[in-house]
Amino acid sequence: MLNKAPRLKSTIKTKAKGNINVRPASEAMIELLTLLFLNSLAEEAKAKAFEEKSATIRAQHVRAVSKKVLKKARG
């Protein structure tokens, strides 16, 4: 059974400078955007692994496509 992803609210508060209040709707939006980003990163890494005829996605595949995916995410 898959475990639920941890809530980001505590992570956001610890990493943010100062005391920033995050509303539940904003927290949900941040979580969805994070999951979409990770999904696109995994898809690109899967395609890269397929190009190299690898059965598994390795760290080198993720590193190879991370710059491209970050550029896409920025807009």
C-alpha positions in Angstrom: 0.0 0.0 0.0 1.3 3.4 -0.9 2.0 5.9 1.9 0.5 9.4 1.7 2.9 12.2 0.8 3.8 14.3 3.8 2.1 17.7 4.2 4.2 20.6 2.9 3.0 23.2 5.5 5.7 22.4 8.1 8.4 22.2 5.4 7.3 25.6 4.0 7.4 27.2 7.4 10.8 25.8 8.3 12.4 26.8 5.0 10.7 30.2 4.7 12.4 33.2 6.3 10.2 34.6 8.9 6.8 33.4 10.0 4.6 33.0 6.9 1.1 31.7 7.2 0.0 29.4 4.4 -3.8 28.9 3.9 -5.0 25.4 3.3 -6.0 26.1 -0.3 -2.6 27.5 -1.0 -1.0 24.5 0.6 -3.0 22.2 -1.6 -2.1 24.1 -4.7 1.6 23.9 -3.8 1.3 20.2 -3.2 -0.4 19.7 -6.6 2.2 21.8 -8.4 5.0 19.8 -6.7 3.4 16.5 -7.8 3.0 17.7 -11.4 6.6 18.8 -11.5 7.8 15.5 -10.1 5.6 13.6 -12.6 7.0 15.5 -15.6 10.6 15.0 -14.3 9.9 11.2 -14.0 8.4 11.1 -17.5 11.4 12.8 -19.0 13.8 10.6 -17.1 11.9 7.5 -18.3 12.2 8.7 -21.9 15.9 9.3 -21.4 16.4 5.8 -19.9 14.5 4.3 -22.8 16.8 6.2 -25.3 19.8 4.6 -23.5 18.1 1.2 -23.6 18.1 1.0 -19.8 15.4 -0.9 -17.9 15.6 1.3 -14.8 15.7 5.1 -14.3 19.0 6.0 -12.7 20.2 9.2 -11.1 22.2 10.1 -14.2 19.0 10.1 -16.3 17.3 12.4 -13.8 20.3 14.8 -13.8 20.4 14.8 -17.6 16.8 16.0 -18.0 16.5 18.1 -14.8 17.7 21.4 -16.5 15.2 21.0 -19.3 12.3 20.3 -17.0 13.2 23.2 -14.7 13.2 25.5 -17.7 9.8 24.2 -18.8 8.4 24.7 -15.2 9.5 28.3 -15.1 7.6 29.2 -18.2 
